[in-house]
Amino acid sequence: FVFERLDALGLNICLGTDSLASNTDLSLFAEMREFRRVHAGISAEKILAMVTVNAAKAIQSESFLGKIRAGYQADMIAIPAIAMTSSAYESVINFTGEVPWMMVAGEPA
């Protein structure tokens, strides 16, 4: 799809996984890396927004999901920092390991 044109029109563009019919796994990290490969000019920050704040907006839950903020549902992960990356956003997109820690609705998962 023509991401830049749709983005310029103000569409809320999300990125996610749906089934193994179109992928070899359900890794959201792999989806972000593949999107980056195909759309090299899109910032890591914008790509990460597509799986967080944009996704929350798509399901009309942006008032309590998609951000780390007081009053929001605490759904988050922790991953090891990757040395020598240009930003924290790049570190998230480039992560390839197993997620060592998760929290869902404020409870460790």
C-alpha distances in whole Angstrom, upper triangle without the diagonal:
4,6,9,9,9,11,13,14,15,13,14,11,13,12,15,16,17,19,20,19,16,17,21,22,21,21,19,20,18,15,15,16,14,11,14,14,10,10,14,14,14,17,18,20,16,15,18,18,15,17,20,21,17,18,22,21,18,21,24,26,25,29,30,27,24,27,30,32,36,36,32,32,33,30,29,29,31,30,32,32,31,33,32,28,27,27,27,23,23,26,24,20,23,25,26,29,30,30,34,34,32,33,32,34,36,38,37,35
4,6,6,6,9,10,11,13,12,14,11,14,14,17,19,20,23,24,23,19,21,24,24,23,23,21,21,20,17,16,17,15,12,14,14,11,9,13,13,12,16,18,19,15,15,18,18,15,18,21,21,18,19,22,21,19,23,24,26,25,29,30,27,25,27,30,32,36,36,32,33,33,31,30,30,32,31,33,32,31,33,31,28,26,26,26,23,22,26,24,21,23,26,27,30,32,31,35,35,34,35,34,35,37,39,39,37
4,6,5,6,8,10,11,10,11,8,11,11,15,17,19,22,23,23,19,20,23,23,22,21,18,19,18,15,14,15,14,10,11,13,10,8,11,11,9,12,14,15,12,11,15,14,12,15,17,17,14,16,19,18,17,20,22,23,22,26,27,24,21,23,26,28,32,32,29,29,30,27,27,27,29,28,30,29,28,30,28,25,23,22,23,19,19,22,21,18,21,23,25,28,29,29,32,32,30,31,31,32,34,36,35,34
4,6,5,6,9,10,10,12,10,13,14,18,21,23,25,27,26,23,24,27,27,25,24,21,21,21,18,16,17,16,13,13,15,12,9,11,10,9,12,15,15,12,12,16,15,13,17,19,18,16,18,21,19,19,22,23,25,23,26,28,25,22,24,27,29,32,33,30,31,31,29,28,29,30,30,31,30,29,30,28,25,23,22,23,20,20,23,22,19,22,25,27,30,31,31,34,34,32,33,33,34,36,38,37,36
4,5,5,6,9,9,12,11,15,16,20,22,24,27,28,27,24,25,29,29,27,26,23,24,24,20,19,21,19,16,16,18,15,12,15,13,12,15,18,18,15,15,19,17,16,19,21,20,17,19,22,20,19,23,23,25,24,27,29,27,24,26,29,31,34,34,31,32,33,31,31,32,33,33,35,33,32,34,32,29,27,26,27,23,23,27,26,23,26,28,30,33,34,34,37,37,35,35,35,35,37,40,40,39
4,5,5,7,6,9,8,11,14,17,20,21,24,26,25,22,24,27,27,25,24,21,23,22,19,18,20,19,15,16,18,15,13,16,15,13,16,18,17,14,14,17,15,13,17,18,17,14,16,19,16,15,19,20,22,21,24,26,24,21,23,27,28,32,31,29,29,30,28,28,29,31,31,33,32,32,34,32,29,27,26,26,22,23,26,24,22,25,27,29,32,33,32,35,35,33,33,32,32,35,37,37,36
4,5,5,6,7,7,11,13,17,20,22,25,27,27,24,24,27,27,25,24,20,21,22,18,16,19,18,14,15,18,15,12,15,13,11,13,15,14,10,12,15,12,11,15,16,15,12,14,17,15,14,18,19,20,19,22,24,22,19,21,24,25,29,29,26,27,28,26,26,27,29,29,31,30,29,31,30,26,24,22,23,19,20,24,22,20,23,25,27,30,31,30,33,32,31,31,30,31,32,35,35,34
4,5,8,10,11,14,17,20,24,25,28,31,30,27,28,31,31,28,27,24,25,25,22,20,22,21,17,18,20,18,15,17,14,12,14,17,16,13,15,18,15,15,18,19,17,15,18,20,17,17,21,21,23,21,24,26,24,22,23,26,27,31,31,29,30,31,29,29,30,32,32,34,32,32,33,32,28,25,24,25,22,23,26,25,23,26,28,31,34,35,33,37,36,34,34,33,34,35,38,38,38
4,6,9,11,14,17,21,24,25,28,31,30,27,28,32,31,29,28,25,26,27,23,22,24,23,19,20,23,20,17,20,17,16,18,20,19,15,17,19,17,15,19,20,18,15,18,19,16,16,20,20,22,20,23,26,24,22,24,27,28,31,31,28,30,31,30,30,32,34,34,36,35,34,36,35,31,29,27,28,24,26,29,27,25,28,31,32,35,36,35,38,37,35,35,33,33,36,38,39,38
4,6,9,12,16,19,22,24,27,30,30,27,28,31,30,27,27,23,24,25,22,20,23,22,19,20,23,20,18,20,18,15,16,18,17,13,15,17,14,13,16,17,14,12,15,16,13,13,17,16,18,16,19,22,20,18,20,24,24,27,27,25,26,28,26,27,29,31,31,33,32,32,34,33,29,27,25,25,22,24,27,25,23,27,29,31,33,34,32,35,34,32,31,30,30,32,35,36,35
4,6,9,13,16,19,20,24,26,26,24,25,28,27,24,24,21,22,23,19,18,21,21,17,19,21,19,17,20,18,15,17,18,17,13,14,16,13,11,14,15,13,10,12,14,11,10,14,14,17,15,19,21,19,17,19,23,24,27,27,24,25,26,25,25,27,29,30,32,32,32,34,33,29,28,26,25,22,23,26,24,22,26,27,29,32,32,30,34,32,30,30,28,28,31,33,34,33
4,7,10,13,17,18,21,24,24,22,23,26,25,22,21,18,20,21,17,16,20,19,16,18,21,19,17,19,18,15,16,16,15,11,12,13,10,8,11,12,10,6,8,10,8,7,11,12,13,12,16,17,15,14,16,20,21,24,23,20,21,23,21,22,23,26,27,29,29,29,32,31,27,26,24,23,19,21,24,21,20,23,25,26,29,29,27,30,29,26,26,24,24,27,29,30,29
4,7,10,14,15,19,21,21,19,20,23,21,19,18,15,17,17,14,13,16,15,12,14,17,15,13,16,16,13,14,14,13,10,10,11,9,6,9,11,10,7,8,11,10,8,12,14,15,14,18,19,16,14,17,20,22,25,25,22,22,23,21,21,22,24,25,27,27,27,29,29,25,24,22,21,18,19,21,19,17,20,22,23,26,26,25,28,27,25,25,24,25,27,29,29,28
4,7,10,12,16,18,19,17,17,20,18,15,15,12,14,15,11,11,14,14,11,14,16,15,14,17,17,13,14,14,13,10,9,9,8,4,6,8,9,6,5,9,9,8,11,13,14,13,17,17,14,12,15,18,20,24,23,20,19,20,18,18,19,21,22,25,25,25,28,28,24,23,21,20,16,18,19,16,15,18,19,21,23,23,21,25,24,21,22,21,22,24,26,26,24
4,7,10,13,15,16,14,14,16,15,12,11,8,10,11,7,8,11,11,9,11,14,13,13,15,16,13,14,13,13,11,8,9,9,5,5,9,11,9,8,11,12,11,13,16,16,16,19,19,16,13,16,19,22,25,25,21,20,20,17,17,17,20,20,22,23,23,26,26,22,22,20,19,15,16,18,14,12,16,16,17,20,20,19,22,22,20,21,20,22,24,25,25,23
4,7,10,12,14,12,11,14,12,9,9,6,9,10,7,8,12,11,10,13,16,15,16,18,19,16,17,15,16,14,11,11,11,8,7,10,12,11,8,12,14,12,13,16,16,17,20,19,16,14,17,19,22,25,25,21,20,20,16,16,16,19,19,22,23,23,26,27,23,24,22,20,17,17,18,15,13,16,16,16,18,18,17,20,20,18,19,18,20,22,23,23,21
4,6,8,10,9,8,11,9,6,7,6,10,10,7,10,13,12,12,15,17,16,17,20,22,19,20,18,19,17,14,14,15,12,10,13,16,14,12,15,17,15,15,19,19,20,23,22,18,17,20,22,25,28,27,23,22,21,18,17,17,20,20,23,24,24,27,28,25,26,24,22,19,20,20,17,15,17,16,16,17,17,17,20,20,18,20,19,21,24,24,23,20
4,7,8,8,9,11,10,7,10,10,14,13,11,14,16,15,15,18,19,19,20,23,25,22,23,22,22,20,17,17,18,15,13,16,18,16,13,16,18,15,15,19,19,21,24,23,20,19,22,25,27,30,29,25,23,23,19,20,20,23,23,26,27,27,31,32,29,30,28,26,23,23,24,20,18,21,20,19,20,20,19,23,23,21,22,20,22,25,25,25,22
4,5,6,7,9,8,7,10,12,15,13,12,16,17,16,17,20,21,20,22,25,27,25,26,24,25,23,20,20,21,18,16,19,22,20,17,20,22,19,19,22,23,24,28,26,23,22,25,27,30,33,32,28,26,26,22,22,22,24,24,27,29,28,32,33,30,32,30,28,25,25,25,22,20,22,21,19,20,19,20,23,24,22,23,22,24,27,27,26,22
4,5,5,6,6,7,10,12,15,13,12,16,17,15,17,20,20,20,22,25,27,26,27,25,26,25,21,22,23,20,18,21,24,23,20,23,25,22,22,26,26,28,31,29,26,25,28,30,33,35,34,31,28,28,24,24,23,25,24,27,29,28,31,33,30,32,30,29,26,25,25,22,20,21,20,18,19,19,20,23,24,23,25,24,27,29,28,27,24
4,6,8,9,10,13,15,18,15,14,18,19,16,18,21,21,20,22,25,28,26,28,26,28,26,23,24,25,22,20,23,26,24,21,24,26,23,23,27,28,29,32,31,28,27,30,32,35,38,37,33,31,31,27,27,26,28,28,30,32,31,34,35,32,34,33,31,28,28,28,25,23,24,23,21,23,22,23,27,28,26,28,27,29,32,32,30,27
4,7,9,10,12,13,15,13,11,15,16,13,14,18,17,16,19,21,24,23,25,23,25,23,20,21,22,19,18,22,24,22,20,23,24,22,22,26,27,28,31,30,27,25,28,31,34,37,36,32,30,30,26,26,25,27,26,29,30,29,32,32,30,31,30,29,26,25,25,23,20,21,21,20,21,22,23,26,27,26,28,27,30,32,32,31,28
4,5,7,9,11,13,10,9,13,13,11,13,16,15,15,18,20,23,22,23,22,24,22,19,20,21,19,17,21,24,22,20,23,25,22,23,27,27,28,31,30,26,24,27,29,33,36,35,31,29,29,25,24,23,24,23,25,26,25,29,29,27,28,27,26,23,22,23,20,17,18,18,16,18,18,19,23,24,23,26,25,28,30,30,28,25
4,7,9,12,13,10,11,14,14,12,15,18,17,17,20,22,25,24,25,23,25,24,21,21,23,21,19,22,26,24,22,25,27,25,26,29,29,30,33,32,28,26,29,30,34,37,36,33,30,29,25,24,22,24,22,24,26,25,28,29,27,28,28,26,24,23,22,20,18,18,17,15,16,16,18,22,23,23,26,25,29,31,30,28,25
4,6,9,10,8,9,13,13,12,15,17,17,18,21,22,25,23,24,21,23,23,19,19,21,19,17,20,23,22,20,23,25,23,23,27,26,27,30,28,25,23,26,27,30,33,33,29,27,26,22,21,19,21,19,21,23,22,26,27,25,27,26,24,22,21,20,18,16,16,15,13,13,13,15,18,20,19,22,22,25,27,26,24,21
4,6,9,8,8,11,13,13,14,17,17,18,20,22,24,22,22,20,21,21,17,16,18,16,13,16,20,19,16,19,21,20,20,23,23,24,27,25,21,19,22,24,27,30,29,26,23,22,18,17,16,18,17,20,22,22,25,27,24,26,25,22,20,20,19,16,15,16,14,13,13,13,13,17,18,17,19,18,22,24,23,21,18
4,5,5,6,9,10,11,12,14,15,17,18,19,22,20,20,17,18,18,15,14,16,15,12,15,18,18,16,18,21,20,20,23,22,23,26,24,20,18,20,22,25,28,28,24,22,21,17,15,14,15,14,17,18,18,22,23,21,22,21,19,17,16,15,12,11,12,11,9,10,10,11,14,16,15,17,18,21,22,22,20,18
4,5,5,6,9,10,10,12,14,15,16,17,19,17,17,14,15,15,11,10,13,11,8,11,15,14,12,15,18,17,18,21,20,20,23,21,17,15,17,19,22,25,25,22,20,19,15,14,12,14,14,16,17,17,21,22,19,20,19,17,14,14,14,10,9,11,10,10,12,12,11,15,16,14,17,17,19,21,21,20,18
4,5,5,6,9,10,11,12,14,15,16,18,16,15,12,14,14,10,10,13,12,10,12,16,16,15,17,20,19,21,23,22,22,24,23,19,16,18,19,23,26,27,23,22,20,16,14,12,13,12,14,14,14,17,18,16,17,16,14,12,11,10,8,6,7,7,7,9,10,10,14,15,15,17,18,21,22,22,21,19
4,5,5,6,9,10,10,12,14,15,17,16,16,13,16,16,12,12,15,14,12,15,19,18,17,20,22,21,22,25,25,24,27,26,22,19,21,23,26,30,30,26,25,23,20,18,16,17,15,17,17,16,19,20,17,19,18,17,14,13,13,11,8,8,9,8,11,12,13,17,18,18,21,21,24,26,26,24,22
4,5,5,6,9,10,11,12,13,16,14,15,13,15,14,10,11,13,11,10,13,16,15,14,17,19,18,19,23,22,22,25,24,20,18,20,22,25,29,29,25,24,23,19,18,17,18,17,19,19,18,22,22,19,20,19,18,14,14,14,12,9,11,11,11,14,15,15,19,20,19,21,21,24,26,26,25,23
4,5,5,6,9,10,10,11,13,11,11,9,11,10,7,8,11,9,8,12,15,14,13,17,18,18,20,22,22,21,24,23,19,16,18,20,23,27,27,24,23,22,19,17,16,17,15,17,17,16,19,19,16,16,15,14,11,10,12,9,6,8,10,11,14,16,15,19,20,19,21,21,24,25,26,24,23
4,5,5,6,9,10,10,13,11,12,10,13,13,9,10,14,13,12,15,18,17,17,20,22,21,23,26,25,24,28,27,23,20,21,23,26,30,31,27,26,25,22,19,18,18,16,17,17,15,17,17,14,15,15,15,12,10,11,10,6,7,9,10,13,16,16,20,21,21,23,24,27,28,28,27,25
4,5,5,6,8,10,13,12,13,12,15,14,11,13,15,13,13,17,20,18,18,21,23,21,24,26,26,26,29,28,25,21,23,25,29,32,33,29,28,27,24,22,21,22,19,21,20,19,21,21,18,18,18,18,15,13,15,13,10,10,13,12,16,18,19,22,24,23,26,26,29,30,31,29,27
4,5,5,6,8,10,9,11,10,13,11,8,11,13,11,12,15,17,15,16,19,20,19,21,24,24,23,27,26,23,20,21,24,27,31,31,28,27,26,23,22,21,22,20,22,21,20,22,21,18,18,18,18,14,13,15,14,10,12,14,15,18,20,20,24,25,24,26,26,28,30,31,29,28
4,6,5,5,8,7,8,8,11,10,8,11,13,12,13,16,18,17,18,21,22,21,24,26,26,24,28,27,24,20,22,24,27,31,32,28,28,27,24,22,21,22,20,21,19,17,19,18,15,15,15,15,12,10,13,12,9,10,13,14,18,20,20,24,25,24,26,27,29,30,32,30,29
4,6,5,9,10,12,11,15,14,11,14,17,15,16,20,22,20,21,24,25,24,27,29,29,28,31,31,27,24,25,27,31,34,35,32,31,30,27,25,24,24,22,22,21,19,21,19,16,17,17,18,15,13,15,15,11,11,15,15,19,21,22,26,27,27,29,30,32,34,34,33,31
4,6,9,9,12,13,16,14,12,15,17,15,17,20,22,20,20,24,24,23,26,28,29,28,31,31,28,24,26,29,32,35,36,33,32,31,28,27,26,27,25,26,25,22,24,23,20,19,20,21,17,16,18,18,14,15,18,18,22,24,25,28,29,29,31,31,33,35,36,34,33
4,6,6,9,11,13,11,10,13,15,13,15,18,20,18,19,22,22,21,25,27,27,26,29,29,26,23,24,27,29,33,34,31,31,30,28,26,25,26,24,25,24,22,24,22,19,18,18,19,16,14,17,17,13,15,18,19,23,25,25,29,29,29,30,31,33,34,35,34,33
4,6,8,9,13,12,11,14,16,15,17,20,21,20,21,24,24,24,27,29,29,27,31,31,27,24,25,27,30,33,35,32,32,31,28,26,25,26,23,24,22,20,21,19,16,15,16,17,14,12,16,16,13,13,17,19,22,25,25,28,29,29,31,32,34,35,36,35,34
4,6,9,12,10,11,14,15,15,17,20,20,19,21,24,24,24,27,28,29,26,30,30,27,24,24,26,29,33,34,31,32,31,29,27,26,27,25,25,23,21,22,20,17,15,15,17,14,13,17,17,14,16,19,21,25,27,27,30,31,30,32,32,34,35,37,36,35
4,7,8,7,7,10,11,11,14,16,16,15,17,20,20,20,23,25,25,23,26,26,23,20,20,23,25,29,30,27,28,27,25,24,23,24,23,24,22,20,22,20,16,14,14,15,12,12,15,15,12,14,18,20,23,25,25,28,28,27,28,29,31,32,33,32,32
4,5,5,6,9,10,11,13,15,15,15,17,19,20,20,23,24,24,21,24,25,22,18,18,20,23,26,28,25,26,25,23,21,21,21,20,21,19,18,19,17,13,11,10,12,9,9,12,12,11,13,16,19,22,24,23,26,26,25,26,27,29,29,31,30,30
4,5,5,6,9,10,11,12,14,14,16,18,19,20,22,24,23,20,23,23,20,16,16,18,21,24,26,23,24,22,20,18,17,18,16,17,15,14,16,15,11,10,8,9,5,6,9,9,7,10,12,15,18,20,19,22,22,22,23,24,26,26,28,27,27
4,5,5,6,9,10,11,11,12,14,16,16,18,20,21,20,17,20,20,17,14,13,15,17,21,23,20,21,20,19,17,17,17,17,18,16,16,18,17,13,11,9,9,6,8,11,10,9,12,14,18,20,22,20,22,22,21,22,23,24,24,26,26,26
4,5,5,6,9,10,10,10,12,14,14,15,18,19,19,16,19,20,17,13,14,16,19,22,24,21,22,21,20,18,19,20,19,21,19,19,21,20,16,15,13,12,9,11,14,12,11,14,16,19,22,23,22,24,24,23,23,23,25,26,28,27,27
4,5,5,7,9,10,10,11,14,15,15,18,19,19,17,20,20,17,13,14,17,20,23,24,21,21,21,18,17,17,18,17,19,18,18,20,19,16,15,13,12,9,10,12,10,8,12,14,16,19,20,19,22,22,21,22,22,24,25,26,26,25
4,5,5,6,8,9,10,12,14,15,17,18,17,15,18,17,14,10,11,13,16,20,21,18,18,17,15,13,13,15,14,17,16,16,19,19,15,15,12,10,7,9,11,8,7,11,12,15,17,18,16,19,18,17,18,19,20,21,23,22,22
4,5,5,5,6,8,10,10,12,14,15,14,12,15,15,12,8,9,12,15,18,19,16,17,17,15,14,15,17,17,20,19,19,22,22,18,17,14,13,10,12,14,12,11,15,16,19,21,21,19,22,21,19,19,19,20,21,23,23,23
4,6,7,5,6,9,10,10,13,14,14,13,16,16,13,10,12,15,18,21,21,18,18,18,16,15,16,18,19,21,21,21,24,24,20,19,17,16,12,14,16,13,12,15,16,19,21,21,19,22,22,20,20,19,21,22,24,24,23
4,7,6,5,8,10,10,12,14,13,12,16,15,11,8,11,14,17,20,20,16,16,15,13,12,13,16,16,19,19,20,23,23,20,20,17,15,12,14,15,11,11,14,15,16,18,18,16,19,18,16,16,16,17,19,21,21,19
4,6,5,6,9,10,11,12,11,9,12,11,8,5,7,10,13,16,16,13,12,12,10,10,12,15,16,19,19,20,23,24,21,20,17,15,12,15,15,12,13,16,16,18,20,19,17,19,17,15,15,14,15,17,19,19,18
4,5,5,6,9,10,10,9,7,10,10,7,4,6,10,12,15,15,12,13,13,12,13,15,17,19,22,22,23,26,26,23,22,18,16,14,17,18,15,15,19,19,22,23,23,20,23,21,18,17,16,16,18,21,21,21
4,5,5,6,9,10,10,8,12,13,10,8,10,14,16,19,18,15,16,17,15,15,18,20,21,24,24,25,28,28,24,23,20,19,15,18,20,17,16,20,20,23,24,24,22,25,23,20,20,19,19,21,23,24,23
4,5,5,7,9,9,8,12,12,9,7,11,14,16,19,18,15,14,15,13,14,16,19,20,24,24,25,28,29,25,25,22,20,17,19,20,17,16,20,20,22,23,22,20,23,21,18,18,16,17,19,21,22,21
4,5,5,6,5,5,8,8,6,5,9,12,14,16,15,11,11,13,12,13,16,19,21,25,25,26,29,30,27,26,23,21,18,21,22,18,19,22,22,24,25,24,21,23,21,18,17,15,14,17,19,21,20
4,5,5,6,5,8,10,8,8,11,15,15,18,16,13,14,16,15,17,20,23,24,28,28,29,32,32,29,28,24,23,20,23,24,21,21,24,25,27,28,27,24,27,25,22,20,18,18,20,23,24,24
4,5,8,8,12,13,11,11,14,18,19,21,19,16,16,18,17,18,21,24,25,29,29,30,33,33,30,29,26,24,21,24,25,22,21,25,25,26,28,27,25,28,26,23,22,19,19,22,24,25,24
4,5,8,11,11,10,11,14,17,18,20,18,15,14,17,15,17,20,24,26,29,30,31,34,35,32,31,28,26,23,26,26,23,23,26,26,27,28,27,24,27,25,21,20,17,17,20,22,24,22
4,6,8,9,9,11,14,17,17,18,16,14,14,17,16,19,22,25,27,31,31,33,36,36,33,32,29,27,24,27,28,25,25,28,28,30,31,29,27,29,26,23,21,18,17,20,23,25,24
4,5,6,6,8,11,14,14,15,13,10,10,13,13,15,19,22,24,28,29,30,34,35,31,31,27,25,22,26,26,23,23,27,26,28,29,27,24,26,23,20,18,15,14,16,19,21,21
4,5,5,6,8,11,11,13,12,9,10,13,13,15,18,21,24,27,27,29,32,32,29,28,25,22,20,23,24,21,22,25,25,27,28,27,24,26,23,20,18,16,15,17,20,22,22
4,6,8,9,11,10,11,9,7,9,13,14,16,20,22,25,28,28,31,33,34,31,30,26,24,22,26,26,23,25,28,28,30,31,29,26,27,24,21,19,17,14,16,20,22,23
4,7,8,9,9,9,7,4,6,9,10,13,17,19,22,26,26,29,32,33,30,29,26,23,21,25,25,22,23,27,26,28,28,26,23,24,21,18,15,13,11,12,16,18,19
4,6,8,9,11,9,6,6,8,8,10,14,17,19,23,23,26,29,30,27,27,23,20,18,22,22,18,20,23,22,24,25,23,20,21,18,15,13,11,10,12,15,17,17
4,7,9,12,12,8,8,9,8,9,12,15,17,20,21,23,26,27,23,23,19,17,15,18,18,15,16,20,19,22,22,21,18,20,18,15,13,12,12,14,16,17,18
4,6,9,10,7,8,9,9,9,12,14,17,19,19,22,24,25,22,22,18,15,14,18,18,15,17,20,19,22,23,22,19,20,17,15,13,13,13,13,16,17,18
4,7,9,7,8,7,8,8,11,12,15,18,18,21,23,25,22,22,18,15,15,18,18,15,18,21,20,22,22,22,18,19,16,14,12,12,12,11,14,15,17
4,6,6,8,8,11,11,14,16,19,21,21,24,26,28,25,24,21,18,18,21,21,19,21,24,23,26,26,25,22,22,19,17,14,14,13,12,16,17,19
4,6,9,9,12,13,17,18,21,24,24,27,29,31,29,28,24,21,21,25,24,22,25,28,26,29,29,28,24,24,20,18,15,15,13,12,15,18,20
4,7,9,12,14,18,20,23,26,26,29,32,33,31,30,27,24,23,27,26,24,26,29,28,30,30,28,25,25,21,18,15,14,11,11,15,18,20
4,6,9,11,15,17,20,24,24,27,30,31,29,28,24,21,21,24,24,21,23,26,25,27,27,25,22,22,19,16,13,12,9,10,13,16,17
4,6,9,13,16,19,22,24,26,29,31,29,29,25,22,21,24,23,20,22,25,24,26,25,23,19,20,16,13,10,8,5,7,10,13,14
4,6,10,12,16,19,20,23,26,29,26,27,23,20,19,22,21,18,21,23,21,23,22,20,16,17,13,10,7,6,5,5,8,10,11
4,7,11,14,17,19,22,25,27,25,25,22,18,18,20,19,16,18,20,18,20,19,17,13,14,11,8,5,4,5,7,8,9,10
4,7,10,14,15,18,21,23,21,22,19,15,15,17,15,12,15,17,15,17,16,14,11,11,9,6,5,7,9,9,10,9,10
4,7,10,12,15,18,21,19,20,17,14,14,16,13,10,13,15,12,14,13,11,7,8,6,4,6,9,12,11,11,9,10
4,7,9,12,15,18,17,19,16,12,13,15,12,10,13,14,11,13,12,10,7,7,5,7,9,12,15,13,13,11,12
4,6,9,12,15,14,16,14,11,12,12,9,8,11,11,8,10,8,8,6,6,7,9,12,15,18,17,17,14,14
4,6,9,13,12,15,14,11,13,13,9,9,12,11,8,10,9,10,9,8,10,13,15,19,22,20,20,17,17
4,6,9,9,12,10,8,11,10,7,8,11,10,9,12,11,13,12,12,13,15,18,21,24,22,22,20,20
4,7,7,10,10,8,11,9,6,8,10,8,8,10,11,14,13,14,16,18,21,24,27,25,26,23,23
4,6,9,10,10,13,11,8,12,13,11,11,14,14,17,17,17,19,22,24,27,30,28,29,26,27
4,7,9,10,12,10,9,13,14,11,13,15,17,20,20,21,22,24,27,30,32,31,32,29,30
4,6,7,9,6,6,10,10,9,11,14,16,19,19,20,21,23,25,28,30,29,30,28,28
4,7,8,6,8,11,12,11,13,17,19,22,21,23,24,25,26,29,31,30,31,29,30
4,5,5,6,9,10,11,12,16,18,20,19,21,21,22,23,25,27,26,28,26,27
4,5,5,6,9,10,11,14,16,18,16,17,17,18,19,22,24,23,24,23,23
4,5,5,6,9,10,14,16,18,16,18,18,18,19,21,23,23,24,23,23
4,5,5,6,9,12,15,17,16,18,19,20,22,23,26,26,27,25,25
4,6,5,6,10,12,14,13,15,16,17,19,22,24,24,24,22,22
4,5,5,9,11,12,11,13,14,14,17,18,21,21,22,20,19
4,6,8,11,13,13,16,17,17,19,21,23,24,24,23,22
4,6,10,12,13,15,17,18,21,23,26,26,26,24,23
4,6,9,9,12,14,15,18,20,23,23,23,21,20
4,7,9,12,14,16,19,21,24,25,24,21,20
4,6,9,12,14,17,20,23,23,22,19,17
4,6,9,11,15,17,20,20,19,16,14
4,6,7,11,13,17,17,16,13,11
4,7,11,14,17,16,15,11,10
4,7,10,14,12,11,8,7
4,7,10,10,8,6,5
4,7,6,5,4,5
4,5,5,6,6
4,6,8,9
4,7,9
4,6
4
